[in-house]
Structures are given as structure tokens and as C-alpha cells.
């Protein structure tokens, strides 16, 4: 459960995109549910923000099942390094495009339990 907001991840996410602002959705391994991940701005058309936005991995409804994922609802266009909060080492890089939703998949590592999918295919999700 999220210590800052126990209701985080419950319900829909409102995306705030347009112009040079986009959103990022990352499909995550089920073993990372509850882990917080931050987006570190690496480069783009504007100055580097001081604050690193972070969100928790939560099971989100998709079709008739759920998928553990991250949703950054509003990020300035540019390249970001994604890392677990308070970890120095980034685990992936992604480019966010303004006015669009960028989708990515977290890199699967042997320690991640990727063998047990949490989503049930089906529906129009």
C-alpha cells in the first residue's frame, strides 16, 4: 500500500497532455507491484526539471483482468531514465513525445516473476 496516499492507483488516471507535454504508461512485472519508480529527465526541448516525479506500480484494470503498470500522467517531452525511487542506477530509458501517450515495457530480469501473468486477455480494454 502506498504510504503517502493509500488510495493511489484506485480508479481512473486523468492524463494532462498537449503541446510539449505527454504521458507515459509502462507495463511492469507483477513482482514490482507497490514499488515506486521515478522519471529522471535526461534531455529535451526545455530545461531539466529539479523534481523527479514518481509513481507506484499498481494493478490497473484492462479488459477482464489487471496489468501491473506505471502511469506518469504528465511529463514534458524528452528522454527520461526510469529508476526505482532512491536507487541510483536507472533501469530503462524512454522518449516521451508531446501530445501523445508513450507505452513501454519494463525490462524483465531473472529476479522478476514474469512467469505469472496478472492480466487475463480479453475485452476491449
C-alpha positions as CSV (number, residue, x, y, z in Angstrom):
1,X,0.0,0.0,0.0
2,X,1.2,3.5,-0.8
3,X,2.4,5.2,2.4
4,X,1.8,8.7,1.0
5,X,-1.7,8.1,-0.3
6,X,-3.4,4.7,0.5
7,X,-5.9,5.4,-2.3
8,X,-3.3,6.0,-5.0
9,X,-4.0,3.8,-8.1
10,X,-7.7,3.3,-7.3
11,X,-9.8,4.2,-10.3
12,X,-9.0,6.1,-13.5
13,X,-6.0,8.2,-14.2
14,X,-6.6,11.6,-15.8
15,X,-3.9,12.4,-18.4
16,X,-2.8,16.0,-18.7
17,X,-1.2,16.1,-22.2
18,X,-0.9,18.6,-25.0
19,X,1.7,20.7,-26.7
20,X,5.1,19.6,-25.4
21,X,3.6,17.5,-22.6
22,X,2.9,13.8,-23.0
23,X,2.1,10.8,-20.7
24,X,3.9,7.6,-20.1
25,X,2.5,4.1,-19.4
26,X,4.9,1.3,-18.5
27,X,3.8,-2.4,-18.2
28,X,5.6,-3.8,-15.2
29,X,6.4,-7.3,-13.8
30,X,3.9,-8.4,-11.1
31,X,6.7,-8.8,-8.6
32,X,7.1,-5.0,-8.6
33,X,3.6,-4.1,-7.5
34,X,3.9,-1.4,-4.8
35,X,7.4,-0.3,-5.9
36,X,7.8,3.4,-6.6
37,X,9.6,4.4,-9.8
38,X,10.8,7.9,-10.7
39,X,11.3,9.5,-14.1
40,X,14.6,11.5,-14.4
41,X,14.6,14.0,-17.2
42,X,17.6,13.4,-19.4
43,X,17.1,15.8,-22.3
44,X,14.6,17.6,-24.5
45,X,13.5,21.0,-25.6
46,X,13.3,22.6,-22.1
47,X,15.5,22.9,-19.0
48,X,15.9,19.9,-16.8
49,X,13.3,19.8,-14.0
50,X,14.7,19.7,-10.4
51,X,11.9,17.4,-9.2
52,X,11.8,13.7,-10.3
53,X,8.1,12.7,-10.5
54,X,7.5,9.2,-9.1
55,X,4.6,6.8,-9.1
56,X,3.9,3.4,-7.7
57,X,3.3,0.2,-9.6
58,X,-0.3,-0.8,-9.2
59,X,-2.6,-3.3,-10.8
60,X,-4.7,-1.4,-13.3
61,X,-7.9,-2.8,-14.9
62,X,-7.6,-3.9,-18.5
63,X,-10.3,-5.8,-20.2
64,X,-11.4,-8.5,-17.8
65,X,-8.2,-8.6,-15.8
66,X,-5.5,-6.3,-14.5
67,X,-1.9,-5.4,-15.5
68,X,0.7,-4.0,-13.1
69,X,1.8,-0.7,-14.5
70,X,3.1,2.8,-14.0
71,X,1.3,5.8,-15.3
72,X,3.0,9.2,-15.5
73,X,0.0,11.4,-16.4
74,X,2.0,14.5,-17.4
75,X,5.7,14.6,-18.5
76,X,7.5,17.3,-20.6
77,X,8.6,15.9,-23.9
78,X,12.1,14.5,-23.9
79,X,14.2,11.5,-22.8
80,X,13.8,10.0,-19.3
81,X,15.7,7.5,-17.3
82,X,13.4,5.4,-15.1
83,X,14.7,4.0,-11.8
84,X,13.2,2.7,-8.6
85,X,12.9,5.6,-6.2
86,X,16.0,6.1,-4.1
87,X,18.1,3.9,-6.4
88,X,21.0,5.5,-8.2
89,X,21.0,3.1,-11.2
90,X,18.4,3.7,-13.9
91,X,16.8,0.5,-15.3
92,X,15.5,1.8,-18.6
93,X,15.3,4.9,-20.9
94,X,12.3,6.1,-22.8
95,X,11.4,9.1,-25.0
96,X,8.2,10.9,-24.2
97,X,6.5,12.8,-27.1
98,X,4.4,15.8,-26.5
99,X,0.6,15.4,-27.0
100,X,0.9,11.6,-27.0
101,X,0.8,8.6,-24.7
102,X,4.1,6.7,-24.9
103,X,3.8,3.0,-24.0
104,X,6.8,0.9,-22.8
105,X,7.6,-2.4,-21.1
106,X,9.9,-2.6,-18.1
107,X,12.9,-4.9,-18.9
108,X,12.4,-8.4,-17.5
109,X,15.2,-9.6,-15.2
110,X,15.6,-13.1,-13.8
111,X,14.6,-11.9,-10.3
112,X,11.3,-10.6,-11.7
113,X,8.4,-13.0,-11.6
114,X,7.4,-12.6,-15.2
115,X,6.2,-16.2,-15.4
116,X,2.9,-15.5,-13.6
117,X,0.9,-13.0,-15.8
118,X,-1.6,-10.9,-13.8
119,X,-3.7,-10.0,-16.8
120,X,-6.4,-12.0,-18.3
121,X,-6.7,-11.4,-22.0
122,X,-10.0,-10.3,-23.4
123,X,-12.4,-7.4,-23.5
124,X,-11.9,-4.2,-25.4
125,X,-9.5,-2.8,-22.7
